[in-house]
Amino acid sequence: MSETNIPQPAPVQPDPANPFQAPNTNAQQQQQQYAQAQYAPQPQKLGDQAGMRVLLPVGRSGWAIAAGYLGLLSPTLVIAPLAIIFSIIAMMDINKSQKTENKKHGMGRAVFGLVMGVIFTVLLLKWQVTGSAL
């Protein structure tokens, strides 16, 4: 019979830091690395979770939050023009952030502030001109 040269694996040396532990073979190390890579939890940003965005204003534009509150207060008429200004700034801020890695949310609040600001600014102007808001 002819003998073929089959390459033998290199002898595994024990870990000098822990000589009593059984040495890991190359296959065991590969299995451990694969298991860790496959099941390792992927880090997420707090603003990426839709449930957290409902509860907390995470990942939202600060301008959008301010525009939403100013829209709520715009029936006082004095704040209505500020709601328009803050809403426009919020929309520009949100659109600009969509091109970056840190995307911001809050377009609904910005639109709400804009709509309420426009409605009550028109009423403010009508009241200024005619003396009667309705």
N, C-alpha and C positions, 0 to 999 in steps of 0.2 A: 504494500500500500504506500501511496505517496502522501507525504505530510504537506499540508498547506500552511502557510504562515498566516495565522489569524492574529490580528493585533489584540493584545491584552490590555485592559484598562490599567491606568497608572495606579499604583497602590495609594490608598487614601490615608492621609496623615491625620492623626487626632488633633483637635483644636488645642493649642498650647494654653489658652486661657482656661479651658475646662477639660482636663485630661480624662475625667471619669465619664464624660458623655460619649455616646457612640458617635463615631464620625459620620457626617453626612456624605452620601455618595453624590455624584454629579446629577444623577437622575432625581434624587430626593430634593436637591436644591432647585432644580428646574421645576419640579412639581410645586414646591412651596412658593416660588416666585410667580408661577402661573396662577395659583390659587389666590395669592394676595392681589395680583393685578386684576383678576376677574371680579372679585367680590369686594374690593376696596370701595368704600362709599365715596362718591364724587362730591366734592365741596360745592355747595350752592350758595348764592347770595340770598339774603333775606328777602330782597325785593323780587326775586324770581318766583317765589311761591305765591300763587294767586290768593290762597287763604289768608296769608299774612298781610297782603295788600288790602284785603277787606277790613281787617281788624286794626291795622296800624298804618300810618302814612309812610311806609317804607318804599323807597324807590320812586317817590313822587317828587315832582318839581315843587320847590318851596313857593315859587311864583304861582303855581296852580292852586296850591292850598290857600294862599292869600286871596287869589282871585275868587275862589269859591266862597270864602267867608265874606268878602266884600259884596259878592253877588247876593248873598243872603241878607246883608244889611242895606242893600241898595234901595229898598222902599223908603228909606229915610231921605231919599233924593239927593242929599249932599254927597253921599259916598258913591253914587252911581257912576260918575265919570271916572273915579279911581278904579272901579271894577273893570271898566273897559280897558284902561291903560294896563292894569296888572294882567288881565286876560291875554292881551296881545303879547306882552312880554313872556307870559307862561307858554303860549303856543310856539313862539320862536325858540324858547329854551328847550321845549320838548322835541321839536323838530330837529334842532341842532344836535341833541343828545342821541338821536336815532342812528347817527353815523358813527358813534363811538361805541366802546365796549360797555359803558355804563348807561344803558338806556333808561330814560325816566318815563314815568307814567303820570297820569293826571289830566289827560286831554278832556275828559268829561267835565271835570271841575272848571277847567279854563273856559270851555264852551258855555257852561252854565253861568259863569261870571260875566261872560260877554253878552249873552242874551239878556240877562237881568239888567246889566248895566245899560245896554242900549234902550230897553223898554223904559226904564226909569229916568234915563237922561232925556229922552224925548218928552216924558211927562214934566220933567224939571224945566226944560226949555219952553214948553207950552205954558207952564205956570208963570214963568218969567215974562213971557210976551203978553199973554191974555189976562193974567191974574187969576185964572181958574185952571186947576190941574185936570179936571174932567170935563 
